[in-house]
């Protein structure tokens, strides 16, 4: 697709630059005595934080601390504006101003990058636009009209993930000690109260002798949730995976899995599949959403140190999470 400046503006994604972002950028810039270097760092930092905020909205985990742009020595020595994408690599986030028709890409960032996102910073430093993306560069001046739409970045990250990403093993026993794998958040932070009231009520049973032990163990129950991106039409294909664990007798752990729509969606996509796969590769159990399901659920128990895999499948898109009890 050949784009002109007007087309780029029309498809660019506009985002606010938060006051916190400006504060961080000013702080980094104030550490420099050279005015030109200070301005470079200020704009680079705003670009990095704008891209981070965008990826946060999409549930794509990032790691500022692992970025060269967050290293004081690297900021001084090089012209870096990278953002570390969790377990994938570094994405370069290059700033341009309103009047620029091209973006300078210094040679020191030509290698070891997932790609390059161009961010237009307005003169007030309160708004930005993600103009587009390219996977690689071979020149120090990248013409704005050579950019791909920003949606190409998400497809590119998905392709890289498919080629290089091995799902980390989530150790659920650590959850019992309040140690959580990156990307897993509190349930309340990803679902609204109505969803929790309607769908997370499977433990609200009447107290009987048979389930009194479970009730006594309720303080040991741990819940976490993760925003899941199934790719393709990204904004329409995000769901929330909930995991609850509850220690039982004889080193067994009860596990409940639920998949919910995002809070702004009433129902799950139809025919979404939730699978649990044993370490042998055999499908242990599965559930599939119907046309108006607002969640699907699976429950089982396993021995400590037992491993299992969870798959969420929709059409040709598939996400895998690996767990150990």
N, C-alpha and C positions, 0 to 999 in steps of 0.2 A: 504494500500500500504506500503510495506517495502522498505525503501530507504537506500542506502549506501552513504558514503561521496561523491562519485563521482556524483551520481544522484542528491544529494542535491545541489552541486555546479552547476550542469547543469541547474536546474530549479530555482535556486535562482535569485532574482531580484537585479541587480546591480544599484546603485545610487551614484552620486557624493556627497561628503560632502562639502557643500558650505563654503566659507570663513566666511560668517556671522555666520554659525553654529559653526565653530571653535572659532570664537571670543567670542560668548556667552558662550561656554563651558569653554574656558580659563578664562573668567571673573568669572564664578561660582567657578571654581577650585581655583582661586587666593584668594578667601575669606577664604580658609582653611589653617591652620598652619600645620596640619598633612599631610605629603606627600601622604600616602596611601589613606586617605580620599579624598584628592584633585584629585588623579588619578581616584578614583571610580566615583566621581562626573563628572569629565571630560568625561569619557567614557559613563556614563549614559546619560548625556546631549546630546552627539552626537547621541546615539541610539534613544532617544526621537525625536530629530529634524529630523533624517533620516526618521523615520516612519511618522512623521507629513508631511514632504515634499511629501512622497508617497501618503498619503491620500489626500493631497491637489490636487495632479494631478488627483485623481479620483473623486474630488468634494465632499469628505466626510468631513463635518465641524468638526474642533477640537477646543479645548479651553485650550491653554497653561496656562492661568491665573488660571484656575480651577484645575490644576494638582498639586499633592503633590510635584512633582519634581521641580516645579517652586516656591515653598514656601521655603524661606531661612532657616526657622527653621526645616521644615521637612527634607530638604536635609542634615542638620547636624545630626539630631537625628536618621534618618532611612536611609537604603539603598534603595531608591525609584527611579524608572525610569518609572513613569506612564505618560500617555497622555490621557487627558480627551476627550472623543468622545462626541460631542455635543448631549445632551439629551439621551445618551445611557449609559455612565459610563466610567470607567477608563481601559485603555489597558496598560499592562506592556510591556516595550520595553527593553529587557535585552541584554547588549553587550557581545560579545566574541571576542577574538583575533584570529589571523590566525591559531595558533597551537592548539587551544582548541578543544577537542572532546566532551566536555560537557559544560553546562551553569549553573552557580550558581544562584539559585532562593531563596532568603532569606525568612524565614518563615513569616516575617511581611508583605509580599505582596502576601500571599497565598489566602487571602479573598478579597472580593469586587473588583474583577477584571473581565473584559470581557474575558480576555485571555492573552496570552503571545507570543510576537513576539521576535525572536532571531535575532540580528543584528551583523554581523561580521564586525569589524572595521579593516581596513588594517593598516600596520605599519606606513604609511605616514600620516594617519588621513585625507586623501583626498578622499577616496572611501570606500563604504560600500556595503554589500550584505544583503538583507532580506532573511535569510536562511529558515525560516518556522514559523509555528504557532502551539500552542496547546491551547485548551480552558481552561484547568485547570492543576494544578500540585499537587502532593502529596509527593514530595521529593525535597530536596535542590539541588540535582544535576540532571539536565535534560540532558540526552544524545542527542546529535545532531541528531542521526539517528532515534530518536523517534518523530521527527517533522513531521507535515503535511505540504504539499505545501502551500506557502503563499496565494494562491488563496482561500484556505479554510478559511482564515481570513475574506475575503469579504463575502463569503456565511454565515459565522457565524454571522457577524454584521447584515446582511440582516435578518437572522432568529430572532435575538434578537429584531431588530426593529419591525418586524411583531408581536412579542409577547407583546412588552412593549410600543411601540411608538404610541402616539396620536399626530397627526399633530398639531403644534401650530396654533393658530388663527392669521392670518396676518391682522393687522389693516391698511387698505389702507388709512384711513384718516390721520394717522400719517405720511405717506409718503409725504403728502402735506406740512408737517412741517419738512421735511428732517430727519425724524426718521425712520430707516429701520430695518426690522426683520433680524436677523442673517442669512447668507447664500444668501441674495439677493444683487447682485453686479450691477455695471454699465453695461449697454448694451455693451458698447465699449470694456469692459474687457473680454467678453465671445464670441463676434462675430467679424469677421473681417470686414473691410470697404466694401468689395464687397457684403457681406450678408446684411449689413445695407442699402446700396444703392439700391439693387434689391428688398428687401423684406420689408423694414420698410418705404415704401413710400406711405402708404395709406392716409397720411395727406396732401400730396402734390397735393391738388386740386386747381382748378381755383377759384379765389376769386369772390364770388357772394354775393348779399344781404342776401341770405339764409344762407350762411356759414360764413359771416363776423364776427359774434359773436364768432364762433369757432376760427377764426384766431386771434381775439383779445385776446382769452384765451390761446393762444399757450404757453405763458410764464408760465402758471399754470400746464402744462402737466408734468407728472412725469413718468419716465420709469425705470424699474429695470428688471434684468434677473437672472435666477438661473439654475445651471447645475443640470440636473436630471439623476439619475442613476436608470435604470429599472432592475437592477440585472441580473441574469443568466450570459451571456457572457459579463461581465462588460464593457470591453474596446470597444465593438461593440454596446453597448446599451445605450450610453449617448446622451442626447439631451438637448437643451436649451429652457427653458420656459421664454417667455417675457411677461411682464404685463405693460400696459400703462393705466394711469387714467387721466381723464380730467374733471374738475368740470364744471357742466352746471347750468342752472337756476333752481330755486325751489328745491334746495338741492339734485339735481340729479348728478350722476357721470357717465360719459361714460367710459367703460372699453373695452380695446382691449387685447386679448390673442393671442399669437403666439407661435408655437413650431418650432424650427429650428434644423437642424443637427449641430453637432460640426463643427468648422471651417474646419477641415481636412476631412470631409465627404461631398460629393456633394449633397446627397439626404437623406431624412428621410427614416427610415425603412418602407417598405410597410405595410399598414393596421394598422398603429399607429392611435389611437383614442384619440381625445381631447374632453372631456365632461364638460359641466357646469350643476351642479345639484342645484336645489333650496333647501331652508331650509326644505321644506316639503318632500324632498327625490325624487321629480320628476325631470327627465332629462329635462332641459330647452332648451339646444341646444347641438349639437355635430358636429365634423368634423373628417374625416378619410383621411389619406394620401394615395396617389396612388403610382405607381411604381417609378415615377421620380419627386415627389414633393420636392421642396427645403424649403417649409414651409407650415403650415396650420394655419388658423386664425379664430377666433370668435370675434364678436363685439356686445355689448349690453349696456344698461343703467340701473341703479338701484338707489333706494333712499338711502340716508345716513343711516348708521347703519344696512342696509340690509345685510344678510349673504348668501354666496353661496360657493359651493365646486367645485373644479376643479380636474378632474381625467385625467391622461395620462395612456393609456393602450396599451400594446403590448404583444400579445400572452397571457401567463398566468401571466405576470408581470404587476403590477399596482402601480401608485403613486398617493397620494391624498394630495392636498393643500386646506386649509380652509381659507376663506377671509371674512372680514367685511368691508363694504364701510364706 
